[in-house]
C-alpha cells in the first residue's frame, strides 16, 4: 500500500492537472465563440456563391476557363484538414481515418493519389506511414486568415491548370454543434462538375444572363474567387469544430480529475486512519507492558 506522503503527492498532482484542464476549457471556449461567429457569418455568402456559380457554369461553355475543364480522373488531390495541436478528443482521429479510407478506395480503383496536408497532425500521420505529401500547410490553427485560403487556392488552381491532378477533394470536419462535428468530403475541382451535378438532379434553368464586360473577364475573376471562398469556409468550419472538440475534451478531463480527487482523498483518509489506529495500538500495547 502506498504511503500517506505518496498519496498526498498524487493528490496535489491531480489538483494541478484539474486547474490546467479547466483553464484550457475556458481558453477553447473563448476561441470557439470568435471563430464560430466568423464561420456563421461567412456560411450564407459561401453558399450563395456556390449557387450563383452553379447557375453560371450550366449556361456557360466549359471551354471558356481552364478551371471548368472536365478531364478523365487519373490523379486526385486529397486535402486533409486537421489541427496543429492535440488535446481535442477524437477530432483528428476521425478525420484521419476518413481520409485514409478515402485514399485507399481511390487506390483500389486504380487512381493515383496526391496528398495535401493542412495541420501538423495530418503531416505527422502520413509521415509515419511513409505517404509522400505534395504540399503541407502548418501553423494555421487558431490563426486562420483569408490570405491563408488565397495561398492554398492559388496553389490548387495553378496545379490543376497545369494538369498536375485532375480532381481536388477536401476532407474536413464540419461544425454542427458544440458536441457534434461531421466529417465532410467536398469536391472542389473541377468546377465544371458543379454544373454536371445540378443537371443530374434535374434542375432547370429559368434565367438568362447578360455579361458585362465579357463572359471571359467575369469568369477570370469569379472562378478563382470561388476556390478561395470554399477553402476559407472549410478552414473556418474545421477551426470551429476543433475548438468545440477541445472544449468538450477539457470539460471531460476536468470532471475525471474531480472524480479522481474524491477517490484519492478517500484513500488518503483510510491510510491516515490506519496509521492512527496502528499508533494507538502501539501505545496501548506499551501501557499494558508497563503494567506487567
C-alpha positions as CSV (number, residue, x, y, z in Angstrom):
1,X,0.0,0.0,0.0
2,X,1.4,3.5,-0.9
3,X,2.4,5.7,2.0
4,X,0.4,8.8,3.0
5,X,3.1,11.0,1.6
6,X,2.9,9.4,-1.8
7,X,-0.9,9.7,-1.8
8,X,-0.7,13.4,-0.9
9,X,1.8,14.0,-3.8
10,X,-0.5,12.2,-6.2
11,X,-3.5,14.3,-4.9
12,X,-1.6,17.5,-5.4
13,X,-0.6,16.5,-9.0
14,X,-4.3,15.7,-9.8
15,X,-5.4,19.1,-8.4
16,X,-2.8,20.9,-10.5
17,X,-4.0,19.0,-13.6
18,X,-7.6,19.9,-12.9
19,X,-6.6,23.6,-12.8
20,X,-4.8,23.3,-16.2
21,X,-7.7,21.5,-17.9
22,X,-10.2,24.0,-16.5
23,X,-8.1,26.9,-17.8
24,X,-7.7,25.2,-21.2
25,X,-11.5,24.7,-21.4
26,X,-12.1,28.4,-20.9
27,X,-9.5,29.4,-23.5
28,X,-11.0,27.0,-26.0
29,X,-14.5,28.3,-25.3
30,X,-13.3,31.9,-25.9
31,X,-11.6,31.0,-29.2
32,X,-14.5,28.9,-30.3
33,X,-17.0,31.7,-29.9
34,X,-14.9,34.0,-32.0
35,X,-14.3,31.6,-34.8
36,X,-17.9,30.4,-34.7
37,X,-19.2,33.9,-35.2
38,X,-16.8,34.3,-38.3
39,X,-18.0,30.9,-39.6
40,X,-21.7,31.5,-39.2
41,X,-21.4,35.0,-40.8
42,X,-19.5,33.5,-43.7
43,X,-21.7,30.5,-44.4
44,X,-24.5,32.3,-46.3
45,X,-22.0,34.1,-48.5
46,X,-20.2,30.9,-49.4
47,X,-23.5,29.0,-50.1
48,X,-24.8,31.8,-52.3
49,X,-21.5,32.0,-54.2
50,X,-21.8,28.3,-54.9
51,X,-25.4,28.6,-56.1
52,X,-24.5,31.5,-58.4
53,X,-21.5,29.8,-59.8
54,X,-23.5,26.6,-60.4
55,X,-26.0,28.6,-62.5
56,X,-23.3,30.3,-64.5
57,X,-21.5,27.1,-65.1
58,X,-24.6,25.5,-66.6
59,X,-25.3,28.3,-69.0
60,X,-21.7,28.9,-70.0
61,X,-19.4,26.9,-72.2
62,X,-16.9,24.9,-70.1
63,X,-14.1,25.7,-72.5
64,X,-14.2,29.3,-71.5
65,X,-11.9,28.8,-68.5
66,X,-9.4,26.0,-67.6
67,X,-11.0,25.5,-64.1
68,X,-14.2,24.4,-65.8
69,X,-12.5,21.7,-67.8
70,X,-13.6,18.1,-67.1
71,X,-10.8,15.6,-67.7
72,X,-10.6,11.8,-67.2
73,X,-9.8,11.2,-63.5
74,X,-6.3,9.8,-63.4
75,X,-4.8,11.7,-60.5
76,X,-6.8,13.0,-57.5
77,X,-5.5,15.6,-55.0
78,X,-6.9,14.9,-51.5
79,X,-6.6,17.7,-48.9
80,X,-6.9,16.7,-45.3
81,X,-7.7,19.4,-42.8
82,X,-6.5,18.7,-39.2
83,X,-5.2,20.7,-36.3
84,X,-1.6,21.7,-35.3
85,X,-2.2,20.7,-31.7
86,X,-3.7,17.8,-29.8
87,X,-5.9,17.6,-26.7
88,X,-9.1,17.9,-28.8
89,X,-10.6,14.5,-28.3
90,X,-11.4,12.4,-31.4
91,X,-11.3,15.4,-33.8
92,X,-8.1,14.5,-35.6
93,X,-8.6,10.7,-35.3
94,X,-12.0,10.8,-37.1
95,X,-10.7,13.0,-40.0
96,X,-7.5,11.0,-40.5
97,X,-9.4,7.7,-40.5
98,X,-11.9,9.0,-43.1
99,X,-9.1,10.5,-45.2
100,X,-7.1,7.2,-45.1
101,X,-10.2,5.2,-46.0
102,X,-11.0,7.5,-49.0
103,X,-7.4,7.4,-50.2
104,X,-7.4,3.6,-50.1
105,X,-10.6,3.4,-52.0
106,X,-9.1,5.6,-54.8
107,X,-6.1,3.4,-55.0
108,X,-8.2,0.3,-55.3
109,X,-10.0,1.9,-58.3
110,X,-6.6,2.4,-59.9
111,X,-6.5,6.2,-59.4
112,X,-3.2,7.9,-58.5
113,X,-3.5,9.9,-55.3
114,X,-1.7,13.2,-54.3
115,X,-2.0,14.1,-50.6
116,X,-2.0,17.7,-49.4
117,X,-1.9,18.1,-45.5
118,X,-3.2,21.1,-43.6
119,X,-2.1,20.8,-40.0
120,X,0.8,19.1,-38.2
121,X,-1.4,16.1,-37.1
122,X,-2.1,15.2,-40.8
123,X,1.6,15.7,-41.7
124,X,2.8,13.5,-38.9
125,X,0.2,10.9,-39.6
126,X,1.2,10.4,-43.2
127,X,4.9,10.7,-42.5
128,X,4.7,7.8,-40.1
129,X,3.1,5.7,-42.8
130,X,5.6,6.8,-45.5
131,X,3.0,8.5,-47.6
132,X,4.6,11.3,-49.7
133,X,3.0,14.7,-49.4
134,X,2.8,17.1,-52.3
135,X,2.2,20.1,-50.1
136,X,1.9,20.8,-46.4
137,X,0.4,23.9,-44.6
138,X,1.3,24.3,-40.9
139,X,0.6,26.8,-38.2
140,X,-2.9,27.8,-39.3
141,X,-4.8,26.5,-36.2
142,X,-6.2,29.5,-34.3
143,X,-4.7,32.0,-36.7
144,X,-6.8,31.5,-39.9
145,X,-6.9,34.4,-42.3
146,X,-8.3,34.9,-45.8
147,X,-4.7,35.2,-47.0
148,X,-4.2,31.6,-46.0
149,X,-7.1,30.5,-48.1
150,X,-5.8,32.6,-51.0
151,X,-2.4,30.9,-50.8
152,X,-3.9,27.4,-50.8
153,X,-6.4,28.2,-53.6
154,X,-3.7,29.7,-55.8
155,X,-1.6,26.6,-55.4
156,X,-4.5,24.3,-56.3
157,X,-5.7,26.4,-59.2
158,X,-2.2,26.6,-60.7
159,X,-1.5,22.8,-60.4
160,X,-5.0,21.9,-61.8
161,X,-4.5,24.2,-64.8
162,X,-1.1,22.6,-65.3
163,X,-2.7,19.1,-65.2
164,X,-0.7,18.0,-62.1
165,X,-4.0,16.4,-61.0
166,X,-7.5,16.1,-62.5
167,X,-9.7,16.4,-59.4
168,X,-9.5,18.0,-55.9
169,X,-11.3,16.7,-52.8
170,X,-11.2,18.5,-49.5
171,X,-11.9,16.4,-46.4
172,X,-12.6,18.3,-43.2
173,X,-14.7,18.4,-40.0
174,X,-17.9,20.4,-40.5
175,X,-19.1,22.2,-37.4
176,X,-22.7,21.1,-36.4
177,X,-23.0,21.9,-32.7
178,X,-20.9,22.1,-29.6
179,X,-20.9,18.3,-29.3
180,X,-21.2,17.3,-32.9
181,X,-18.8,17.6,-35.8
182,X,-19.4,15.8,-39.2
183,X,-16.6,14.6,-41.4
184,X,-17.3,16.1,-44.8
185,X,-15.9,15.4,-48.3
186,X,-16.2,18.3,-50.7
187,X,-15.3,18.2,-54.4
188,X,-13.6,21.5,-55.1
189,X,-12.3,21.0,-58.6
190,X,-13.1,20.7,-61.5
191,X,-15.7,23.5,-61.3
192,X,-17.5,22.0,-64.3
193,X,-18.7,19.1,-62.1
194,X,-20.9,21.6,-60.2
195,X,-22.9,22.1,-63.3
196,X,-23.0,18.4,-64.0
197,X,-24.3,17.6,-60.6
198,X,-27.0,20.2,-61.0
199,X,-28.1,18.8,-64.3
200,X,-28.3,15.3,-62.9
201,X,-30.7,16.5,-60.3
202,X,-33.0,17.8,-62.9
203,X,-32.6,21.5,-62.2
204,X,-34.0,23.6,-64.9
205,X,-32.5,26.9,-65.9
206,X,-35.1,29.7,-65.7
207,X,-32.8,32.7,-66.1
208,X,-30.7,34.2,-68.8
209,X,-27.5,36.2,-68.0
210,X,-26.2,39.3,-69.7
211,X,-22.4,39.5,-69.2
212,X,-20.7,42.9,-68.7
213,X,-17.9,43.5,-69.7
214,X,-17.4,40.0,-71.1
215,X,-18.2,36.4,-70.0
216,X,-14.5,35.5,-70.1
217,X,-13.5,38.5,-68.0
218,X,-16.1,37.7,-65.4
219,X,-15.1,34.1,-65.1
220,X,-11.5,35.1,-64.9
221,X,-12.2,36.9,-61.7
222,X,-15.1,34.8,-60.3
223,X,-13.8,31.3,-60.6
224,X,-10.5,31.8,-58.6
225,X,-12.5,33.7,-56.0
226,X,-14.9,30.8,-55.6
227,X,-12.0,28.5,-54.9
228,X,-10.7,30.9,-52.2
229,X,-14.1,31.2,-50.6
230,X,-14.7,27.5,-50.4
231,X,-11.2,26.9,-48.9
232,X,-11.7,29.7,-46.4
233,X,-15.1,28.2,-45.4
234,X,-13.6,24.8,-44.9
235,X,-10.8,26.2,-42.7
236,X,-13.3,28.1,-40.6
237,X,-15.5,25.1,-40.2
238,X,-12.5,22.9,-39.2
239,X,-11.3,25.5,-36.8
240,X,-14.7,25.9,-35.0
241,X,-15.0,22.1,-34.8
242,X,-11.5,21.8,-33.4
243,X,-12.1,24.3,-30.6
244,X,-15.5,22.8,-29.8
245,X,-14.0,19.4,-29.6
246,X,-11.1,20.6,-27.4
247,X,-13.5,22.4,-25.1
248,X,-15.6,19.2,-24.7
249,X,-12.4,17.1,-24.1
250,X,-11.1,19.5,-21.4
251,X,-14.5,19.6,-19.7
252,X,-14.5,15.7,-19.6
253,X,-10.9,15.8,-18.3
254,X,-11.8,18.3,-15.6
255,X,-14.7,16.0,-14.5
256,X,-12.4,13.0,-14.4
257,X,-10.0,14.9,-12.3
258,X,-12.7,15.8,-9.8
259,X,-13.7,12.1,-9.6
260,X,-10.1,11.1,-9.1
261,X,-9.6,13.7,-6.4
262,X,-12.6,12.3,-4.5
263,X,-11.2,8.7,-4.7
264,X,-7.7,9.6,-3.8
265,X,-8.9,11.7,-0.9
266,X,-10.9,8.7,0.5
267,X,-7.8,6.6,0.1
268,X,-5.7,9.1,1.9
269,X,-8.2,9.2,4.8
270,X,-8.2,5.4,5.0
271,X,-4.4,5.3,5.1
272,X,-4.2,8.1,7.7
273,X,-6.9,6.3,9.8
274,X,-5.0,3.1,9.5
275,X,-1.8,4.9,10.7
276,X,-3.6,6.4,13.6
277,X,-5.1,3.1,14.6
278,X,-1.7,1.5,14.5
279,X,-0.1,4.2,16.6
280,X,-2.9,3.8,19.2
281,X,-2.4,0.1,19.3
282,X,1.3,0.6,19.9
283,X,0.5,3.0,22.7
284,X,-2.0,0.6,24.3
285,X,0.5,-2.3,23.9
286,X,3.2,-0.2,25.6
287,X,0.9,0.7,28.5
288,X,0.0,-2.9,29.0
289,X,3.6,-3.9,29.0
290,X,4.4,-1.3,31.7
291,X,1.6,-2.7,33.9
292,X,3.2,-6.1,33.8
